[in-house]
Amino acid sequence: MMSKAFAVCFLLLLFTQPAGGPAVRMDDFAPGWSISGRALRFAKSNLYDYIDGGAELFLEFGFEDLTVYRYERGEEELTLEMYRLESPEAALGIYLMKCGDETPIKGVGARNSGDRYQFNVLKGNYFVQVNSFEGSDSLIPVMVALTQRALQGIPEGDSVKLFSHLPGEGLVDGSELIVRGPYALQPIFTFGKGDVLQLKGQVFGVVGDYALENSRAEESAGQAADVYTRIVIPYPDGKTALSAYENLVENLDPHLNVLDESENGFTFRDYRYKFGAVELRGATLELKVNLPERPTRSSEMK
């Protein structure tokens, strides 16, 4: 007779139940495939045990937990990783950092990007990865079936409205990113050591590339446009925004040469002789980087 403890473990292995969603059976998505071993579960305290060297970004965005399933059919293997984040905004932030240029896989019923080695999928407050170590084209339909099975248990979640803070004119499609601390900001631009913008894993900022006005005609003609990057951070209130701005001024990276400054902003030149501008507007901090020419105080943040 099956012991009570064994029965509980067996049920956990076969079913997953994302918060707010129905339990979904995880072992019969395609003929011949079965779960290998037990499902692995990771919390904030031990995420480093699974993704050592990459856990910081997940924790910064608001990681809650991770469930990993391993599957096999003969010598073939797949893994399913289901990362639960604290909000749809946090999940979208992780997805945009991981997906690269989006290349959607046909048949996956959620926003996704992938290839024969890995699917990156976003739904609600979940970021889902399906991995194929073999990378065979023949396994793509199986990966789609597994992804679809996992998505059945995830609620849609609220729509993310963060990008309403980014001006639409000149925005390069597909360049949008979200930041919530220094690990997400680091590959975009270095303003100083540590959490110099005081995001603290609590405040979301949005990022986008913008085509320069004098190069938009080239873009419309099919040529690559010259771009700069804009970062907009809406803080909860003016006091918090002012504290972040003052911290940035006091701890600005020494490789950034301040050219001029006022009570609520400054312009600078970086070590590559590109230019940037920072301006505090009420509870919002706006930053521009990678400008090819020095901005003027009257037009720098337009």
URLIN-V506332 format. One record per backbone hydrogen bond with DSSP energy under -1.0 kcal/mol. NH is the residue of the N-H (numbers start at 1). CO is the residue of the C=O. If there is no record, write none. Layout:
# URLIN-V506332
NH:CO  NH:CO
This chain:
# URLIN-V506332
7:3  8:4  9:5  10:6  11:7  12:8  13:9  14:10  15:11  16:24  21:18  24:16  26:14  33:30  34:72  36:70  40:68  42:66  49:46  50:47  51:47  54:51  55:51  59:55  60:56  61:57  63:58  64:84  65:84  66:42  67:82  68:40  69:80  71:78  72:34  73:76  76:73  78:71  79:131  80:69  81:129  82:67  83:127  84:65  85:125  86:62  91:87  92:88  93:89  94:90  95:91  96:92  97:93  98:94  99:95  108:105  110:108  113:120  114:103  115:118  119:130  120:113  121:128  122:111  123:126  126:123  127:83  128:121  129:81  130:119  131:79  132:117  139:136  140:137  143:139  144:140  145:141  146:142  147:143  148:144  149:145  150:146  151:147  152:148  153:150  154:151  164:161  165:162  166:163  171:168  172:209  175:172  177:207  179:205  185:181  186:182  188:185  189:185  196:194  198:195  201:180  202:199  203:199  205:179  206:232  207:177  208:230  210:228  211:170  212:226  215:212  216:213  219:215  220:216  221:217  222:219  223:218  228:210  229:289  230:208  231:287  232:206  233:285  235:283  241:237  242:238  243:239  244:240  245:241  246:242  247:243  248:244  249:245  250:246  251:247  253:191  256:253  257:269  259:267  262:265  266:278  267:260  268:276  269:257  270:274  273:270  275:291  276:268  277:288  278:266  279:286  280:264  281:284  284:281  285:233  286:279  287:231  288:277  289:229  291:275  299:296  300:296  302:299
